[in-house]
Amino acid sequence: MTNHAKTNPCLQLFRFVCLIIHFLSGLLQSFVYPHLNHRTQRYMARKWAQRFLRILNIHLHYHGSLPTDEDKRVILVANHISWLDVIAILAIYPVRFVAKSEILGWPILGKLSHNAGTIFIAREKRNDTLRVNQLLRELLIAGDRIALFPEGTTSDGTHLLHFHASLLQFAVVAEGVVYPVAIQYRDSMNQPTTVTAYVDVTIAQSLKLILQQPSCHVELTFMDP
C-alpha cells in the first residue's frame, strides 16, 4: 500500500532549491575531501547525508550493530532499491561505494561522487571487474570501508535480484568482514512503498516523485557479519 498524498507545489519547489544548494555545497567540499584523513572525511560525509535526508523529510531508522571504528576490512553488502540507498548508508556509516560508470555523467552528482572517492566500474567491459577487485583489495587493506550492491542494479524492493559474485572476490582475497544490510522504504503512513524505487525512471523523474511525498521512511537493518 502506498500513500498518494502529495506535497504542495510551493514546498516541492522550496525543497528542490534547498537540495540544489546542498549539492553545490557538497561539490565545493568534495574538492578538499580527498586530502583529509579518514576520520574527518567520515564526519563530513555523515553530516552532509543527514542534511540531505532532512531536506527531503526522509526519516532514517536503523537496527542491528554497526561495525566499530576498531573493526578492520569492513565491507557492507546491501540490496539496491534507490539512489537514496547511498545517502542513507552515508548518514549512518560512511563508506566508499562501488557504482556503475554511467553515474559519472549525471549533473553535479557525478562529479561529487568522483571527488568523494566512489569506485566506478564499467559494466560493459568484462575485464574491468578484475581492475576494480584489485583496487578494492588495496583500499580495504589501507583502511577504507567499502560498500557495494551485488545485484548490480535496482529493484522495487519486493524481492532480491541475482547477486554478481565476481564483485565480492576482493573480500575473499583481502579476508574482509562482510556485513549484510537490508534496506526498505515506507511512506508517510508507514506502509511499504515503491515510490522511491529507481526503476524505469530517469534520475530527474525519480527526484520529482520523491519531492512530491510529504515524507517517507528508510530503514536499514545491519546483520551479523
Salt bridges, closest charged atoms under 4 A:
ASP69 OD1 - ARG145 NH2 2.71
ASP85 OD2 - HIS80 ND1 2.77
GLU102 OE2 - ARG123 NH2 3.57
ASP128 OD1 - ARG131 NE 2.57
ASP144 OD1 - HIS38 NE2 3.27
ASP144 OD2 - ARG96 NH1 3.33
ASP156 OD1 - HIS159 ND1 3.74
GLU219 OE2 - HIS63 NE2 3.12
GLU219 OE1 - ARG186 NH1 2.37
